[in-house]
Amino acid sequence: MKQPKLSFWQIWNLSFGFLGVQIGFALQNGNVSRILSDLGADLSSLSLFWLAAPIMGLLVQPIVGAASDRTWNKLGRRLPFMLGGAIVAAAAMVLLPNSSMVVAIIPPMLFGLLIFAIKDAAFNVTFQPFRSLVSDMVPPEQRNLGYSVQTLLINIGAVFGSILPFVLTNVVGLDNASKAGEVAPSVVWAFYIGATVLLGSVLWTVFRTKEYAPEQYYAYKGLDSEAQTLAEQVRKSRSLAEKLSDFWQTMLGMPKIMKQLALVQFFSWFALFIMWTYFPAAIAQNTWGVGVEWYNGSYIAQMGGVPAHIAAAKGAAGDWVGILYAGYSLFAVLFSLVMAKLANLFGRKLVYSFSLLAGGLGYLSFVLFTDPTMTHVNLLITQVEIPQGALGLMIPMIGVGIAWAAILAMPYAILAGALPPEKTGVYMGIFNFTIAAPQIISGLIAGWILGSVFDNQAVYIVMLAGGAMVLGALSVWLVKEQEVTATE
């Protein structure tokens, strides 16, 4: 039985919840390193803090993927996990900016492990099933469109989340300065708004999407409904040890293309982790001229605190990080509008490789933008005075945005056709290892490299990320695309 095509708005509704999830991620990505640095964390410790996110993804996503493969109830197959995760994630976002008393008595690293890990786990429970939902509901001939729409929504959310604190300060007028032991009002309200949009957008997907019934799904995927039902009964009767053994065998039997894409993913996500961790410091040092000593907790304590002009420069650089993140997300949105057509015309691999190369060149050019000349910039929503070099950094963001759009869509578009339909969820979860593992490795060694090799000059760790992204572009050509319908 041929799976029916979906209208554009049906595909849109499938992924609409990603809008809110990405707002949450953008708020975290743009503010966490800056907050921890202000709390006294050294640059070398920041990458260790960020380990909480990939570790939670590594633990949560395969479990959720496997569970959603075997869930069939009135709400659906993937939708129950999206809804439950969104409720917890929204609650965590509301509580997080009100946790300042916890920060006052617990070291930043422990604070991150206890608080952010919970939020990241909830985010992972929410967004992992979205990937599988598109694979379930969208027929093969619309797969490029399906993942491109998902990428579009992700980046709209990233733009909104990235600029939200900046807008609340410079347009609405909320204070962006934090008092001792408290979070700035602009950040607090940004997280409130983000939590509201996250929950609302996921609810939209849940109530506007109707998943296929088991018999209908199996028919569309060319599977024997009775055989699948029997196999599920056998799985439920197995012991925990047998289930773990089955999961291990599933991993060993993963399609070869997953292993080939894993190399590309390693270089891509190794670079992205460095960006999210060290962009604020790199921009403050390289463009605003803040000395590396002002990121050393011992030196700051010795000097009796951070001088007002240094604090102002670090704050301005931190604000501009949000604008740059919004910039690369916006460029990703624009590229995602044409990415599916380009992939259909030139092939997924060429588009994927070109995109990663553009991102790598963007990172490598980061060191060039050092001009301290102050310039007046009209952002339409407000006007600011920033160094000329900071404005120039928007050029590398074009390449980073192109790479980001491809990273979010191309691996899944290539992979989806090679996965057995009855194990799509678990394999999508296992594929998340290729996202989490390189970030964990980056987190473990990036701080050491920055301190021991680059003497805490953060711009050079960003250039290292550029080299990794270029290697990712070359690795794409090792991938051999394939299509399957079902396992034997």
FENWO-V599771 format. One line per field, one symbol per residue. phi: phi as a letter, one per 40 degrees, with the letter a starting at -180 (. if undefined). A space follows every 10 residues. Layout:
phi=???
This chain:
phi=.ccccbcdcc cdcdbdccdc cccccccccc bcccccccch ccdcccccdc cdcccccccc cccccccccb bbacchbccd cdcccccccc cccccdcbcc ccccbbddcc dccccccccc ccdccccdcc cccccccccd cbcdcdcccc cdcdcccccc cccdcccccc bchccbcccd gbcddccdcc cccdcccdcc cccccccbbb cccdcccccc cgbccccccc cccccccccc cccccccccc ccccddcccc cccccdcccd ccccdccbdd ccccccbcgc ccccbbdccc cccghcddcc cccccccccc ddcccccccc ccdccccbcc cccccbhccc cccdcccccc cccccdcccb dcdcbcbccg cabbbbcdcc cccccdcccc ccccdcccbc cccccdcbcc dcbccccccc ccdcccdccc ccccbccccc ccbbfgcccc cccdcccccc cccccdcccb cabbbacc
